Amino acid sequence: MFKNIHPFAVDLSNEIEIQGFVEKISTSFPKVDALINNAGSLINKPFLETSSEEFKRVYRVNVFAVASLTRLIFPLINVKGHVVNISSMGGIQGTAKFPGLSAYSSSKGGLIILTELLAEEFKETGPAFNALALGAVQTEMLEEAFPGYKAPISASEMANYILDFAFNGQQLYNGKVLPIATSTP
């Protein structure tokens, strides 16, 4: 479908690993056309039982690491490029919320606001920033959040959609949050 795609896995809870990743990228690739921040840390636990450290750990991956990676790799991103932040329907105001997902859903809401702010900050110079708020996709994380639930969309189907959006979505969107769901949750 697309040539020259280079997926990388990075432990986003480790700032030193993020810096090493960006250094590695900068020596191999002069420009980055699309950055897909698909960070996800989830704790499925009642709010009153969730410690501050557990809350911080989720935010460290879902918000702070995305901000760090985007900031560090920013000099490499093509001005006509696209940063796509993967959020969740749980992070959108007014959608269904589920007990036990307070840290996860609120962090994904924070990621949505960060996306909108970065789109505004760089609207004159580029790149474009958008968020995809995913609904149920059959992944390990969905199984952790909703044991036994069968999603209507497979991980590979959603990956194809995200990839296409990362390379084409900035032509029509900037600073937008697009809900991508066929059902709830």
C-alpha positions as CSV (number, residue, x, y, z in Angstrom):
1,M,0.0,0.0,0.0
2,F,2.7,2.5,1.0
3,K,6.4,2.4,0.4
4,N,9.1,3.4,2.8
5,I,7.0,2.7,6.0
6,H,9.2,2.2,9.0
7,P,7.4,1.2,12.2
8,F,9.2,1.4,15.4
9,A,8.4,0.3,18.9
10,V,9.7,2.5,21.7
11,D,9.2,2.3,25.5
12,L,7.6,5.7,25.9
13,S,7.8,5.5,29.6
14,N,11.5,5.9,29.3
15,E,12.7,9.4,28.3
16,I,16.2,8.2,27.5
17,E,14.8,5.6,25.2
18,I,12.7,8.3,23.4
19,Q,15.9,10.4,23.0
20,G,17.8,7.4,21.6
21,F,15.0,6.6,19.2
22,V,15.0,10.2,17.9
23,E,18.8,10.2,17.4
24,K,18.5,6.9,15.5
25,I,15.8,8.3,13.3
26,S,17.7,11.5,12.6
27,T,20.7,9.6,11.3
28,S,18.7,7.4,9.0
29,F,15.9,9.7,7.8
30,P,16.3,13.3,6.8
31,K,12.6,14.0,7.0
32,V,9.6,12.3,8.6
33,D,6.3,12.6,6.6
34,A,4.0,11.2,9.3
35,L,4.2,10.5,13.0
36,I,1.6,8.2,14.4
37,N,1.5,8.4,18.2
38,N,-0.2,5.2,19.2
39,A,0.8,5.3,22.8
40,G,-1.5,3.4,25.2
41,S,-1.3,2.5,28.8
42,L,-4.5,1.4,30.6
43,I,-5.4,0.6,34.1
44,N,-8.9,-1.0,34.6
45,K,-9.5,-0.3,38.3
46,P,-12.0,1.6,40.4
47,F,-11.1,5.3,40.8
48,L,-10.8,5.0,44.6
49,E,-8.4,2.1,44.3
50,T,-6.2,3.8,41.8
51,S,-3.0,5.2,43.3
52,S,-1.5,8.5,42.3
53,E,1.5,6.6,40.9
54,E,-0.8,4.4,38.7
55,F,-2.5,7.6,37.4
56,K,0.8,9.2,36.7
57,R,2.1,6.1,34.9
58,V,-0.9,6.2,32.5
59,Y,-0.5,9.9,31.9
60,R,3.3,9.5,31.5
61,V,2.7,7.2,28.5
62,N,-0.6,8.6,27.1
63,V,0.2,12.3,27.3
64,F,3.7,13.3,28.5
65,A,5.6,10.8,26.3
66,V,3.6,11.8,23.2
67,A,4.5,15.4,23.9
68,S,8.1,14.6,24.4
69,L,8.4,12.4,21.3
70,T,6.6,15.0,19.2
71,R,8.8,17.8,20.5
72,L,12.0,15.9,20.0
73,I,11.2,14.6,16.5
74,F,9.6,17.9,15.4
75,P,12.7,19.3,13.6
76,L,12.5,16.2,11.3
77,I,8.8,16.4,10.4
78,N,8.0,17.7,6.9
79,V,6.1,21.0,7.1
80,K,3.5,19.4,4.9
81,G,3.6,16.3,7.1
82,H,1.1,15.0,9.6
83,V,1.1,14.1,13.3
84,V,-1.7,11.7,14.2
85,N,-2.4,11.1,17.9
86,I,-4.4,8.0,18.6
87,S,-7.0,8.8,21.3
88,S,-10.1,7.0,22.4
89,M,-13.9,7.6,22.3
90,G,-13.6,7.5,26.1
91,G,-11.6,10.8,25.9
92,I,-14.3,12.7,24.0
93,Q,-16.7,14.8,26.1
94,G,-20.3,13.5,26.0
95,T,-19.5,9.9,24.9
96,A,-20.2,6.8,27.0
97,K,-17.8,6.4,30.0
98,F,-17.0,3.2,31.8
99,P,-16.2,2.5,35.4
100,G,-12.5,1.6,36.1
101,L,-11.1,3.7,33.2
102,S,-10.8,7.1,34.9
103,A,-7.0,7.3,34.3
104,Y,-7.1,6.0,30.8
105,S,-10.1,8.0,29.5
106,S,-9.0,11.3,31.2
107,S,-5.5,11.0,29.7
108,K,-6.9,10.4,26.3
109,G,-9.0,13.5,26.7
110,G,-5.8,15.4,27.6
111,L,-4.2,14.1,24.4
112,I,-7.1,15.4,22.4
113,I,-6.6,18.9,23.9
114,L,-2.9,18.7,23.3
115,T,-3.6,17.8,19.6
116,E,-5.9,20.8,19.2
117,L,-3.4,23.2,20.8
118,L,-0.5,22.0,18.6
119,A,-2.6,22.3,15.5
120,E,-3.3,25.9,16.5
121,E,0.3,26.7,17.3
122,F,1.7,25.3,14.0
123,K,-1.3,26.2,11.7
124,E,0.8,28.7,9.7
125,T,4.0,26.7,9.4
126,G,2.9,23.0,9.5
127,P,2.8,20.2,10.1
128,A,-0.9,19.3,10.6
129,F,-2.0,17.7,13.9
130,N,-5.1,15.5,14.2
131,A,-6.5,13.0,16.6
132,L,-8.4,9.8,15.9
133,A,-10.6,8.8,18.8
134,L,-11.0,5.1,18.4
135,G,-13.9,3.0,19.5
136,A,-13.8,-0.7,20.0
137,V,-11.0,-2.4,18.1
138,Q,-10.0,-6.0,18.8
139,T,-6.7,-5.6,20.6
140,E,-5.1,-6.8,23.8
141,M,-6.0,-3.5,25.4
142,L,-9.7,-3.9,24.6
143,E,-9.6,-7.3,26.2
144,E,-8.1,-5.8,29.3
145,A,-10.7,-3.1,29.5
146,F,-13.7,-5.2,28.4
147,P,-13.0,-8.9,29.0
148,G,-14.9,-11.1,26.6
149,Y,-16.1,-8.3,24.4
150,K,-15.7,-8.9,20.6
151,A,-15.1,-5.7,18.6
152,P,-16.5,-5.2,15.2
153,I,-13.1,-4.0,13.8
154,S,-9.9,-6.0,13.8
155,A,-6.5,-4.4,14.7
156,S,-5.3,-4.8,11.1
157,E,-8.4,-3.1,9.6
158,M,-7.9,-0.2,11.9
159,A,-4.1,-0.1,11.2
160,N,-4.8,0.3,7.5
161,Y,-7.3,3.1,8.1
162,I,-4.8,4.9,10.4
163,L,-2.0,4.5,7.9
164,D,-4.0,6.0,5.1
165,F,-5.2,8.8,7.3
166,A,-1.6,9.6,8.4
167,F,-0.5,10.1,4.8
168,N,-3.7,11.8,3.4
169,G,-5.8,13.2,6.3
170,Q,-3.9,16.4,6.6
171,Q,-5.2,17.5,3.1
172,L,-8.6,18.0,4.6
173,Y,-8.1,18.2,8.4
174,N,-6.0,20.1,10.9
175,G,-6.7,20.3,14.6
176,K,-9.6,17.9,14.4
177,V,-10.7,15.0,16.5
178,L,-12.3,12.3,14.4
179,P,-14.4,9.7,16.2
180,I,-13.7,6.3,14.6
181,A,-16.2,3.9,15.9
182,T,-19.0,1.6,14.6
183,S,-20.3,0.8,18.1
184,T,-19.9,1.5,21.8
185,P,-17.8,1.0,23.8
